[in-house]
Amino acid sequence: MGIVNKIKSNEKLKKFALWMLMPKNQARPRLWVKIFVNPLKHKNGRGALIRRRVRMDVLPFNHFSIGKNSTIEDFSTINNGVGDVIIGERTRIGMSNVLIGPIQVGNDIMFAQNIVASGLNHGYESIEKPIADQPVTTKKIVIEDEVWIGANAVITAGVTIGKHSVVAAGCVVTKSVPPYSIVGGNPGKLLKQYNPETKTWERVK
């Protein structure tokens, strides 16, 4: 049994390891993890830029990578505590975005401002425990290439947004979006789709 599996299978060792990696009741890694561990564990592509005011809640037990010539703008938060965060090439994560894994973001994607994309949900079923003490569930978010997501949109766990689609500002996406589509509203609804025969974007009736 490897050391990682040994830690995971022993509750006391697991708690100790988590305490070593991040302060109790905090999502942020300890400073030594940021300085000495994360640069060896995680991958930044050539020309990738993570602005100084980005909050990187990135830990070594899940993956984080950002592809070449991609940018994460100031005041954004990246959290891989419960799942990998993978960002492709030539992608811009706009100001004040929140990305919580598991999430896979493709190439040539534009995130506007104040977007939340979270693959995490909190359990609430037991009324004997605070919600904060109940197990979390995760479902991977996939955002395919060439997508544009408008300001203040919310992408919920388990959603896939198809290639070259547009999510309107303020949209709450609770269901997967087909490629070459435009969605808007709360909850998000299909508004337009590209018709390859007419070569036009047509309204969905």
Helices and strands as residue ranges (DSSP letters): H 3-9, H 11-21, H 31-32, I 33-37, H 38-41, E 43-44, E 49-50, E 55-57, E 64-66, E 71-72, E 77-79, E 85-87, E 92-93, E 98-100, E 103-105, E 110-111, E 116-118, E 120-122, G 131-133, E 136-138, E 141-143, E 148-149, E 154-155, E 160-161, E 166-167, E 172-173, E 181-184, E 189-195, E 200-203
